[in-house]
């Protein structure tokens, strides 16, 4: 929606939320006890909508508050993962009855090539930080991937299994960002199970990073460290496999996540060692790449070095690392990675007592990946800290972002 928030007609809002709830005009009309023609006129602005009782009924059907329907800017809502859609994803995960276990091998609705494209699109959607779009797409993608895994065999079966494992990893990463840590861990576990079943060591490796990240988010820091490091050692390239860029990327990613877990423990020695090993791996690649969807490379190592410094309480060092990076280096990374780095920089500014710098970093992150920043509990925490520690009223842009995020002191 490119229309200015203040000028967005109520009919457009109704049409937006009806579409987001995947209702046709006829279904929406039936649930309201109205005609399809009536709904069409409302959405086109040909009929006024001025009765609160009707607005209340519409909001109820759309599973929204009336304020959300008529008050909150629809362009803001568009970048936020909606609670109803998140519940749909939870249901898709908890309703775990793969067709293969029931002997159901019906042909999937689409081709395997179509599923491959859909999974790639989901990865890119995640790496662009569009969790609002992702939470809507993942329930159906999980069902399609399960159906393909149950139906195909041979080489196609291996491909279908890999795609299902990847969908679980995307789901795990998205749920962790949204604060659903238990389901993030469950999704990662299922991905690892599939990878082990197929003998795909690299898929199991990337699944381990998601599993360990969920453990870390749940406070199981030592377990997260051990999972990453143990798996990294099993995948460590030898004299003949350093040329395997996929393997090096997965190995390096495990080291980076291990370093972050060590930083949470305050173990600066392990952080230094793990980041050193990761840098050696990244140097063999020579550039930042996105193999196995890891975004691994020299710049990503530096971003993790800065993030680890923040966890160790050294905001000045984290800021110095950021200052040493060029826009070309940062621009080579996906928006989600850059937004995470800027969020870390906001925390670094807070450690240094610079609330203005923290606010600027958070605003920049929001411009880059608004859905990422406005959906994440970690970003909410940073914004609340900025508001509490800013003397007097916060700058206008910070106050506006806080309002969009729903952050309150």
C-alpha positions as CSV (number, residue, x, y, z in Angstrom):
1,X,0.0,0.0,0.0
2,X,1.6,3.2,-1.2
3,X,-1.2,5.5,-0.2
4,X,-0.5,8.0,2.6
5,X,-1.7,6.7,6.0
6,X,-3.8,9.8,6.8
7,X,-5.6,9.6,3.5
8,X,-6.3,5.9,3.3
9,X,-10.0,5.4,3.0
10,X,-11.8,3.0,5.4
11,X,-12.9,0.9,2.4
12,X,-9.3,0.3,1.4
13,X,-8.5,-0.8,4.9
14,X,-11.3,-3.3,4.8
15,X,-10.1,-4.6,1.5
16,X,-6.5,-4.9,2.7
17,X,-7.4,-6.9,5.9
18,X,-10.0,-9.0,4.0
19,X,-7.2,-10.0,1.6
20,X,-4.8,-10.6,4.4
21,X,-7.3,-13.0,6.0
22,X,-7.6,-14.7,2.6
23,X,-11.4,-14.1,2.4
24,X,-13.2,-13.6,-0.9
25,X,-15.8,-10.8,-1.0
26,X,-18.5,-13.4,-1.0
27,X,-17.2,-15.2,2.1
28,X,-16.7,-11.9,3.9
29,X,-20.2,-10.8,3.0
30,X,-21.7,-14.1,4.1
31,X,-20.1,-13.8,7.5
32,X,-21.4,-10.3,7.9
33,X,-24.8,-11.2,6.7
34,X,-24.5,-8.7,3.8
35,X,-24.4,-9.0,0.1
36,X,-21.3,-9.3,-2.0
37,X,-22.4,-6.1,-3.8
38,X,-22.6,-4.3,-0.5
39,X,-19.0,-5.3,0.4
40,X,-17.8,-4.3,-3.0
41,X,-19.3,-0.8,-2.7
42,X,-17.8,-0.3,0.8
43,X,-14.3,-1.3,-0.5
44,X,-14.6,1.0,-3.5
45,X,-15.8,3.9,-1.4
46,X,-19.2,4.0,-3.2
47,X,-21.0,3.5,0.1
48,X,-20.3,5.1,3.4
49,X,-19.4,3.1,6.4
50,X,-20.4,5.2,9.4
51,X,-22.2,2.9,11.8
52,X,-20.1,1.7,14.7
53,X,-22.1,-1.5,15.0
54,X,-21.1,-2.4,11.4
55,X,-17.5,-1.5,12.0
56,X,-17.6,-3.7,15.1
57,X,-19.0,-6.7,13.2
58,X,-16.4,-6.2,10.4
59,X,-13.5,-6.1,12.9
60,X,-14.8,-9.2,14.6
61,X,-15.0,-11.1,11.3
62,X,-11.5,-9.9,10.4
63,X,-10.2,-10.8,13.9
64,X,-9.0,-7.2,14.6
65,X,-9.8,-4.5,17.1
66,X,-11.9,-1.7,15.8
67,X,-8.9,0.7,16.4
68,X,-6.8,-1.5,14.2
69,X,-9.3,-1.4,11.4
70,X,-9.9,2.4,11.5
71,X,-7.0,3.8,13.5
72,X,-3.7,2.1,13.0
73,X,-2.1,3.0,9.7
74,X,-2.4,0.1,7.3
75,X,1.0,0.8,5.8
76,X,2.4,0.2,9.3
77,X,0.4,-2.9,9.9
78,X,1.6,-4.2,6.5
79,X,5.1,-4.7,7.9
80,X,4.1,-6.4,11.1
81,X,3.5,-10.1,11.5
82,X,-0.1,-10.4,12.6
83,X,-1.1,-12.5,15.6
84,X,-3.7,-14.5,13.7
85,X,-1.2,-15.4,11.0
86,X,1.4,-16.4,13.6
87,X,-1.2,-18.6,15.2
88,X,-1.8,-20.2,11.8
89,X,1.9,-21.0,11.6
90,X,1.8,-22.4,15.1
91,X,-1.1,-24.7,14.1
92,X,0.8,-25.8,11.0
93,X,3.7,-26.8,13.2
94,X,1.9,-28.5,16.0
95,X,-0.4,-30.4,13.7
96,X,2.5,-32.7,12.8
97,X,1.1,-35.8,11.0
98,X,3.1,-36.2,7.8
99,X,1.2,-38.0,5.1
100,X,4.0,-40.5,4.7
101,X,3.4,-41.8,8.2
102,X,-0.2,-42.5,7.2
103,X,0.6,-44.2,4.0
104,X,-0.8,-41.3,2.0
105,X,1.3,-40.7,-1.2
106,X,-1.1,-38.5,-3.2
107,X,0.6,-36.4,-5.8
108,X,1.3,-32.9,-4.6
109,X,-0.7,-30.0,-6.1
110,X,2.4,-28.5,-7.8
111,X,5.6,-29.6,-9.5
112,X,8.8,-30.1,-7.5
113,X,10.4,-27.3,-9.6
114,X,7.6,-25.0,-8.4
115,X,8.3,-26.0,-4.8
116,X,12.0,-25.3,-5.3
117,X,11.2,-21.8,-6.5
118,X,8.8,-21.2,-3.6
119,X,11.4,-22.3,-1.0
120,X,14.1,-20.0,-2.6
121,X,11.6,-17.2,-2.5
122,X,10.9,-17.9,1.2
123,X,14.6,-17.8,2.0
124,X,14.9,-14.4,0.2
125,X,11.8,-13.1,2.0
126,X,13.4,-14.0,5.3
127,X,16.8,-12.5,4.4
128,X,15.0,-9.3,3.4
129,X,13.4,-9.3,6.9
130,X,9.8,-9.5,5.6
131,X,8.3,-11.6,8.4
132,X,4.8,-10.2,7.7
133,X,4.9,-11.9,4.3
134,X,6.7,-14.9,5.5
135,X,4.3,-15.8,8.3
136,X,1.5,-15.8,5.8
137,X,3.3,-18.1,3.3
138,X,4.9,-20.6,5.6
139,X,1.8,-22.7,6.7
140,X,1.0,-23.5,3.1
141,X,4.7,-24.0,2.2
142,X,5.0,-26.5,5.1
143,X,2.0,-28.5,3.8
144,X,3.3,-28.5,0.3
145,X,6.8,-29.6,1.3
146,X,5.4,-32.4,3.5
147,X,3.3,-33.6,0.6
148,X,6.3,-33.6,-1.7
149,X,8.4,-35.4,0.8
150,X,5.8,-38.1,1.2
151,X,5.2,-38.5,-2.5
152,X,8.6,-38.5,-4.3
153,X,11.3,-41.1,-4.1
154,X,14.8,-41.6,-5.6
155,X,16.6,-38.5,-6.6
156,X,13.4,-36.5,-6.5
157,X,12.7,-37.8,-3.0
158,X,16.1,-36.5,-1.8
159,X,15.4,-33.1,-3.3
160,X,12.0,-33.0,-1.7
161,X,13.4,-34.0,1.7
162,X,16.0,-31.2,1.4
163,X,13.3,-28.7,0.6
164,X,11.3,-29.8,3.6
165,X,14.3,-29.5,5.8
166,X,14.9,-26.0,4.5
167,X,11.4,-24.9,5.1
168,X,11.7,-26.0,8.7
169,X,14.9,-23.9,9.0
170,X,13.3,-20.8,7.5
171,X,10.4,-21.4,10.0
172,X,12.8,-21.8,12.9
173,X,14.7,-18.6,12.0
174,X,11.5,-16.5,11.6
175,X,9.9,-17.8,14.8
176,X,13.1,-17.0,16.8
177,X,13.1,-13.5,15.5
178,X,9.4,-13.2,16.5
179,X,10.1,-14.5,20.0
180,X,8.5,-18.0,19.7
181,X,11.6,-19.7,20.9
182,X,10.1,-23.1,21.7
183,X,8.6,-23.5,18.3
184,X,11.8,-22.2,16.7
185,X,13.7,-25.0,18.5
186,X,11.1,-27.6,17.4
187,X,11.3,-26.5,13.8
188,X,15.1,-26.8,13.9
189,X,15.0,-30.2,15.5
190,X,12.7,-31.5,12.7
191,X,15.1,-30.1,10.1
192,X,18.0,-31.9,11.6
193,X,16.0,-35.1,11.8
194,X,15.3,-34.9,8.1
195,X,18.9,-34.1,7.2
196,X,20.2,-37.0,9.3
197,X,17.6,-39.3,7.6
198,X,19.0,-38.2,4.2
199,X,22.6,-38.3,5.2
200,X,22.9,-34.5,4.3
201,X,25.7,-33.3,6.7
202,X,25.6,-29.7,5.5
203,X,21.8,-29.4,5.9
204,X,22.3,-30.9,9.4
205,X,25.0,-28.3,10.0
206,X,22.8,-25.3,9.1
207,X,19.9,-26.9,11.1
208,X,22.3,-27.0,14.1
209,X,22.9,-23.2,13.9
210,X,19.1,-22.7,14.0
211,X,18.7,-25.2,16.9
212,X,21.6,-23.6,18.8
213,X,20.2,-20.1,18.2
214,X,16.9,-21.2,19.7
215,X,18.6,-22.7,22.7
216,X,20.5,-19.4,23.1
217,X,17.3,-17.4,23.0
218,X,15.9,-19.7,25.7
219,X,18.9,-19.1,27.9
220,X,20.5,-22.5,27.3
221,X,23.8,-20.8,26.5
222,X,26.2,-23.6,27.3
223,X,24.2,-26.1,25.3
224,X,24.1,-23.7,22.3
225,X,27.9,-23.3,22.4
226,X,28.6,-27.1,22.6
227,X,26.1,-27.8,19.8
228,X,27.8,-25.3,17.4
229,X,31.3,-26.2,18.2
230,X,30.9,-30.0,18.2
231,X,29.1,-29.8,14.8
232,X,31.7,-27.4,13.4
233,X,34.5,-29.8,14.3
234,X,32.7,-32.7,12.6
235,X,32.4,-30.6,9.4
236,X,35.8,-29.0,9.6
237,X,37.4,-29.0,6.1
238,X,40.6,-31.0,5.6
239,X,43.3,-30.7,3.0
240,X,41.0,-31.9,0.2
241,X,37.8,-30.1,1.1
242,X,38.9,-26.5,1.7
243,X,37.9,-25.9,-2.0
244,X,34.3,-27.0,-1.2
245,X,32.8,-23.5,-0.7
246,X,29.5,-24.9,0.6
247,X,31.2,-26.9,3.3
248,X,33.4,-24.0,4.3
249,X,30.4,-21.7,4.5
250,X,28.4,-24.0,6.8
251,X,31.5,-24.7,8.9
252,X,32.2,-21.0,9.3
253,X,28.6,-20.2,10.2
254,X,28.8,-22.7,13.0
255,X,31.9,-21.1,14.3
256,X,30.3,-17.7,14.3
257,X,27.3,-18.9,16.2
258,X,29.6,-20.6,18.6
259,X,31.4,-17.4,19.2
260,X,28.2,-15.6,19.9
261,X,27.2,-18.2,22.5
262,X,30.7,-17.9,24.1
263,X,30.2,-14.1,24.2
264,X,27.0,-14.6,26.1
265,X,28.9,-16.7,28.6
266,X,31.6,-13.9,28.9
267,X,34.2,-16.3,27.6
268,X,36.4,-13.8,25.7
269,X,39.1,-16.4,25.0
270,X,36.7,-18.8,23.2
271,X,35.2,-15.8,21.3
272,X,38.7,-14.8,20.1
273,X,39.6,-18.4,19.1
274,X,36.3,-19.1,17.3
275,X,36.3,-15.8,15.4
276,X,39.9,-16.4,14.4
277,X,39.0,-19.8,12.9
278,X,35.9,-18.3,11.2
279,X,38.1,-15.6,9.7
280,X,40.5,-18.2,8.3
281,X,37.6,-20.0,6.7
282,X,36.1,-16.8,5.3
283,X,39.5,-15.8,3.8
284,X,39.5,-19.0,1.8
285,X,36.3,-17.9,0.2
286,X,37.7,-14.4,-0.5
287,X,34.3,-12.7,-0.6
288,X,30.9,-12.6,1.1
289,X,28.6,-15.3,-0.3
290,X,25.2,-16.8,0.4
291,X,25.9,-20.5,0.1
292,X,23.4,-22.7,1.9
293,X,21.8,-19.4,2.7
294,X,24.5,-18.6,5.3
295,X,25.6,-15.1,4.1
296,X,29.1,-16.3,5.3
297,X,32.2,-14.4,4.3
298,X,34.8,-11.9,5.6
299,X,32.3,-9.0,6.3
300,X,29.9,-11.3,8.1
301,X,32.8,-12.3,10.4
302,X,33.4,-8.7,11.2
303,X,29.7,-8.1,12.0
304,X,29.8,-11.0,14.4
305,X,33.0,-9.6,15.9
306,X,31.1,-6.4,16.6
307,X,28.1,-8.3,18.0
308,X,30.4,-10.3,20.3
309,X,32.0,-7.1,21.5
310,X,28.5,-5.8,22.5
311,X,27.7,-9.0,24.4
312,X,31.1,-8.7,26.2
313,X,30.1,-5.1,27.1
314,X,32.7,-3.3,24.9
315,X,30.6,-0.8,23.0
316,X,33.5,1.2,21.9
317,X,35.1,-1.7,20.2
318,X,31.9,-2.6,18.5
319,X,31.5,0.9,17.1
320,X,35.2,0.9,15.9
321,X,34.6,-2.3,14.0
322,X,31.5,-0.7,12.3
323,X,33.5,2.4,11.4
324,X,36.1,0.2,9.7
325,X,33.6,-1.3,7.3
326,X,32.8,0.3,3.9
327,X,29.4,0.7,2.5
328,X,30.4,-1.6,-0.3
329,X,31.1,-4.4,2.2
330,X,27.9,-3.9,4.0
331,X,25.9,-3.5,0.8
332,X,27.0,-7.0,-0.2
333,X,25.0,-8.5,2.6
334,X,21.3,-9.3,2.8
335,X,19.0,-6.7,4.5
336,X,18.3,-9.0,7.5
337,X,22.1,-9.2,8.3
338,X,22.6,-5.5,8.0
339,X,19.5,-4.7,10.1
340,X,20.8,-7.1,12.8
341,X,24.2,-5.3,12.7
342,X,22.6,-1.9,13.1
343,X,20.5,-3.3,16.0
344,X,23.8,-4.4,17.6
345,X,25.2,-1.0,16.9
346,X,22.3,0.6,18.7
347,X,23.1,-1.5,21.7
348,X,26.8,-0.5,21.4
349,X,25.8,3.2,21.5
350,X,23.7,2.4,24.6
351,X,26.7,0.8,26.3
352,X,28.6,4.0,25.5
353,X,25.8,6.2,26.9
354,X,25.0,7.7,23.5
355,X,21.2,7.6,23.2
356,X,21.2,9.8,20.2
357,X,23.5,7.5,18.3
358,X,21.4,4.5,19.4
359,X,18.3,6.1,18.1
360,X,19.9,6.9,14.8
361,X,21.1,3.3,14.4
362,X,17.7,1.9,15.1
363,X,16.0,4.3,12.7
364,X,18.5,3.3,10.0
365,X,17.8,-0.4,10.7
366,X,14.1,0.3,10.4
367,X,14.5,2.0,7.0
368,X,16.4,-1.0,5.8
369,X,14.1,-3.7,7.1
370,X,11.0,-2.3,8.9
371,X,9.3,-5.7,9.3
372,X,12.4,-7.0,11.0
373,X,12.7,-4.2,13.5
374,X,9.0,-3.7,14.3
375,X,8.4,-7.4,14.9
376,X,11.4,-8.3,17.1
377,X,11.3,-8.3,20.9
378,X,15.0,-7.5,20.9
379,X,14.4,-4.3,19.0
380,X,11.5,-3.4,21.3
381,X,13.9,-3.8,24.3
382,X,16.4,-1.5,22.6
383,X,13.8,1.2,21.9
384,X,12.4,1.1,25.4
385,X,15.9,1.6,26.8
386,X,16.5,4.5,24.5
387,X,13.2,6.1,25.6
388,X,14.0,5.6,29.3
389,X,17.5,7.0,29.1
390,X,16.8,10.0,26.9
391,X,16.5,13.2,28.9
392,X,13.3,14.9,28.2
393,X,11.4,14.1,25.0
394,X,13.1,11.9,22.4
395,X,13.8,13.3,19.0
396,X,10.9,13.3,16.6
397,X,12.0,10.5,14.4
398,X,12.7,8.3,17.4
399,X,9.3,9.1,18.9
400,X,7.6,8.3,15.6
401,X,9.4,4.9,15.3
402,X,8.6,4.1,18.9
403,X,4.9,4.7,18.1
404,X,5.1,2.5,15.0
405,X,6.8,-0.3,17.0
406,X,4.2,0.1,19.8
407,X,7.1,0.6,22.3
408,X,6.0,2.1,25.6
409,X,8.0,3.1,28.7
